[in-house]
Amino acid sequence: MAAERYAAGASIQAIADELGHSRSFVNGLLHRDTDVEVRPHSAPGRRRASRS
């Protein structure tokens, strides 16, 4: 179910919320137990602090 939802465009966080598990659990599940290519994690609007 998680792999199908993710392949359909759901985020890992959304799937984690639906299943009642952590994001890291679902991420591991997708990496370990499926052939789904995991998309890079990005948070729109968030920027890393620049180092000087």
WOBELQUI-V964731 format. One record per residue. SS is DSSP state (a for helix, b for strand, c for the rest). BURIAL is b if it has 24 or more other C-alpha atoms within 12 Angstrom, else e. Layout:
ss->[SS:SS]
burial->[BURIAL:BURIAL]
This chain:
ss->[c:a:a:a:a:a:a:c:c:c:c:a:a:a:a:a:a:a:a:c:c:c:a:a:a:a:a:a:a:a:a:a:a:c:c:c:c:c:c:c:c:c:c:c:c:c:c:c:c:c:c:c]
burial->[e:b:b:e:e:b:e:e:e:e:b:b:b:e:b:b:e:e:e:e:e:e:e:e:e:b:b:e:b:b:e:e:e:e:e:e:e:b:e:e:e:e:e:e:e:e:e:e:e:e:e:e]
